[in-house]
Amino acid sequence: MLKPASQMAQDLLSDAWAWDFPASDWERDVVAELLDLPIYDIPRLPADEVARMGMLPNACHANVRRCVESNPGMAIATGWVIERPDFMLHSVLQTGDRQFICVTPSAAGETGFVPFMPDAKISWAVRGQEYAPVRNGRMIEGPGVRQHPAFTIAKFKIIRERLGRGVPVEEAITFTRDEFETLRQAHIPKA
């Protein structure tokens, strides 16, 4: 079931702020490593099945942890979903050697496959009642890492401004070719 438009706008606004953090050498180094990882097209479980299981959108880490607790033969595989030009932290269920399945429903109702990059360098630290992702000994602070931080920050700034004016979610996230090209030229260095 899709969320109401007002809740989707609120979630998007929260996500837009989550990507607004300073660039770092650590982030740049992680992105360089990620560009060499293999990409797997991971199937999503059908929406009716994940609903029956009680899985929640935008809660992949908790969803997978819950599945593993009730199915000891399975494991958590944490890695990255490709959201060009960014990499979003994501967890899926590992059911065998290089066999994965996404048990998290898409908030937008998407079906099919998720482009997933398993990352063996990610571990989980327990902080009180919470789990925190760690890579190369450093806590992953945001929702992921950005290949071009200035581009991502500028893109989400525009989305936040649009949402602030009451623009519907679909329209707020849509960029014309000209808008995208202007952002790209201003914020992505030429190779």
Backbone torsions as a table, in degrees:
resi	resn	phi	psi	omega
1	MET	NA	131.9	-179.6
2	LEU	-75.8	150.2	177.1
3	LYS	-74.7	155.1	173.1
4	PRO	-62.0	152.2	-177.1
5	ALA	-55.6	-39.7	-178.5
6	SER	-65.4	-36.9	178.4
7	GLN	-70.9	-38.7	177.3
8	MET	-62.9	-39.9	178.5
9	ALA	-65.0	-42.1	179.1
10	GLN	-64.2	-42.9	178.3
11	ASP	-63.7	-43.0	179.4
12	LEU	-63.5	-40.3	178.4
13	LEU	-62.1	-43.4	177.4
14	SER	-62.6	-44.9	178.4
15	ASP	-62.1	-39.2	-178.6
16	ALA	-62.3	-38.1	177.7
17	TRP	-73.0	-31.7	-176.9
18	ALA	-63.5	-27.3	-179.6
19	TRP	-87.0	0.3	-176.3
20	ASP	-96.8	78.8	177.5
21	PHE	-137.0	156.6	-175.9
22	PRO	-63.6	144.0	174.4
23	ALA	-67.1	156.0	178.9
24	SER	-146.4	161.9	174.9
25	ASP	-63.2	-36.9	178.2
26	TRP	-58.8	-47.6	-179.8
27	GLU	-61.5	-45.5	179.3
28	ARG	-58.5	-43.3	-179.4
29	ASP	-66.7	-39.8	178.1
30	VAL	-63.5	-46.1	179.1
31	VAL	-57.9	-42.8	179.5
32	ALA	-59.3	-39.6	177.7
33	GLU	-69.2	-40.2	-176.9
34	LEU	-64.6	-31.7	-179.3
35	LEU	-62.6	-16.0	178.7
36	ASP	-101.7	-3.8	-179.1
37	LEU	-78.1	148.7	176.1
38	PRO	-71.3	150.7	178.9
39	ILE	-111.6	131.2	178.0
40	TYR	-115.1	138.5	171.8
41	ASP	-86.9	105.9	-175.3
42	ILE	-93.9	127.0	178.1
43	PRO	-71.8	142.7	171.8
44	ARG	-88.1	141.1	171.1
45	LEU	-65.2	148.5	177.9
46	PRO	-58.0	147.7	-175.9
47	ALA	-55.2	-40.7	-179.2
48	ASP	-65.4	-34.3	179.9
49	GLU	-71.6	-44.3	179.3
50	VAL	-68.3	-30.3	176.1
51	ALA	-66.3	-43.9	178.9
52	ARG	-61.7	-34.0	-179.8
53	MET	-78.7	-11.6	-179.8
54	GLY	79.8	22.3	179.5
55	MET	-76.3	142.9	-175.8
56	LEU	-108.9	143.7	174.6
57	PRO	-63.2	149.6	176.9
58	ASN	59.0	26.9	178.9
59	ALA	-134.9	42.7	-172.8
60	CYS	-59.0	-41.9	-176.3
61	HIS	-64.5	-45.0	178.5
62	ALA	-68.3	-40.2	179.5
63	ASN	-59.2	-48.6	-177.9
64	VAL	-67.2	-41.0	178.7
65	ARG	-58.9	-42.1	178.5
66	ARG	-61.9	-42.7	178.9
67	CYS	-62.6	-43.9	-177.9
68	VAL	-66.3	-37.8	178.4
69	GLU	-61.7	-33.2	-179.2
70	SER	-97.7	-4.5	178.5
71	ASN	-136.9	81.0	-173.2
72	PRO	-56.7	-20.6	179.8
73	GLY	-77.9	-5.1	-178.8
74	MET	-105.1	166.6	-177.6
75	ALA	-138.3	161.8	175.2
76	ILE	-87.2	130.0	172.4
77	ALA	-116.9	115.3	179.2
78	THR	-107.0	142.3	-179.5
79	GLY	-170.2	-133.8	-170.4
80	TRP	-138.4	140.3	169.4
81	VAL	-100.0	136.0	-178.9
82	ILE	-82.8	119.3	174.9
83	GLU	-126.0	72.5	-171.1
84	ARG	-40.5	130.6	2.9
85	PRO	-94.7	23.9	-175.6
86	ASP	-108.8	166.3	176.9
87	PHE	-125.5	116.4	-177.9
88	MET	-98.7	132.4	177.1
89	LEU	-58.5	135.2	-176.9
90	HIS	-152.7	147.4	174.5
91	SER	-121.7	140.9	176.8
92	VAL	-131.7	169.8	178.8
93	LEU	-89.4	128.9	175.9
94	GLN	-100.8	119.7	-175.4
95	THR	-104.5	-6.5	179.3
96	GLY	-177.3	-173.3	179.6
97	ASP	-65.1	113.7	-179.0
98	ARG	57.8	28.4	174.9
99	GLN	-116.8	118.7	-174.3
100	PHE	-131.0	156.3	173.3
101	ILE	-147.0	139.0	179.0
102	CYS	-91.1	122.7	-178.7
103	VAL	-104.4	7.9	-177.7
104	THR	-100.9	122.6	178.7
105	PRO	-68.7	147.1	176.2
106	SER	-77.5	132.5	177.3
107	ALA	-62.2	-26.0	-179.7
108	ALA	-93.6	3.6	177.8
109	GLY	80.0	15.7	-179.2
110	GLU	-67.5	148.1	176.4
111	THR	-125.7	-176.2	176.6
112	GLY	95.2	-126.8	-171.8
113	PHE	-122.1	155.0	178.1
114	VAL	-116.4	126.4	176.2
115	PRO	-75.5	107.0	-170.6
116	PHE	-120.5	139.0	177.6
117	MET	-120.1	100.9	176.8
118	PRO	-61.7	142.3	-177.8
119	ASP	-132.6	102.0	-177.7
120	ALA	-66.3	-12.3	-179.7
121	LYS	-84.1	-3.1	178.1
122	ILE	-93.0	131.4	174.2
123	SER	-128.2	175.9	-178.1
124	TRP	-123.2	130.3	176.2
125	ALA	-105.5	141.5	177.8
126	VAL	-91.1	125.6	177.8
127	ARG	-123.3	92.3	-176.2
128	GLY	67.8	-119.6	178.3
129	GLN	-94.0	-0.7	-174.6
130	GLU	-105.7	154.0	170.9
131	TYR	-106.7	138.0	-179.7
132	ALA	-124.6	133.3	179.6
133	PRO	-76.9	139.8	-178.6
134	VAL	-130.0	137.3	175.0
135	ARG	-135.5	130.0	-178.9
136	ASN	52.7	39.6	177.0
137	GLY	77.6	4.1	-178.4
138	ARG	-120.9	136.2	177.4
139	MET	-63.9	135.5	174.8
140	ILE	-84.7	109.3	-171.5
141	GLU	-79.9	-41.8	-176.9
142	GLY	-95.6	-168.9	179.6
143	PRO	-76.8	-8.1	-179.1
144	GLY	176.5	-158.5	177.4
145	VAL	-127.0	154.3	-173.2
146	ARG	-116.7	133.2	176.6
147	GLN	-71.3	-35.5	178.7
148	HIS	-132.2	84.0	-174.3
149	PRO	-53.1	-43.6	-178.1
150	ALA	-61.9	-38.3	178.2
151	PHE	-63.5	-49.0	-177.8
152	THR	-63.4	-43.2	178.9
153	ILE	-61.8	-45.1	-179.7
154	ALA	-65.3	-41.3	179.7
155	LYS	-61.0	-47.4	-178.9
156	PHE	-71.3	-26.2	174.5
157	LYS	-63.4	-43.7	177.8
158	ILE	-62.8	-42.9	179.1
159	ILE	-61.9	-43.6	178.4
160	ARG	-61.4	-42.9	179.2
161	GLU	-62.2	-42.8	179.1
162	ARG	-62.9	-46.4	178.9
163	LEU	-62.0	-38.1	178.1
164	GLY	-62.2	-26.8	177.0
165	ARG	-88.1	0.9	178.5
166	GLY	86.3	15.3	178.4
167	VAL	-68.1	135.6	177.6
168	PRO	-58.3	151.3	-174.9
169	VAL	-52.7	-52.1	-178.2
170	GLU	-55.2	-41.4	-179.9
171	GLU	-73.2	-36.4	-178.0
172	ALA	-64.2	-32.1	-177.2
173	ILE	-94.5	-3.6	-177.5
174	THR	-93.1	128.6	178.5
175	PHE	-117.3	135.1	174.1
176	THR	-70.0	166.4	176.6
177	ARG	-58.2	-42.0	-179.5
178	ASP	-64.4	-43.2	178.8
179	GLU	-62.4	-45.4	-179.4
180	PHE	-63.4	-44.0	-179.0
181	GLU	-63.6	-39.6	177.6
182	THR	-62.3	-44.7	177.1
183	LEU	-61.5	-46.8	-178.0
184	ARG	-59.7	-47.4	-178.4
185	GLN	-64.1	-34.6	-177.4
186	ALA	-79.2	-28.0	-168.0
187	HIS	-126.8	-4.4	177.7
188	ILE	-116.2	115.3	-178.5
189	PRO	-62.0	144.9	176.3
190	LYS	-71.6	138.8	-177.4
191	ALA	-72.9	NA	NA
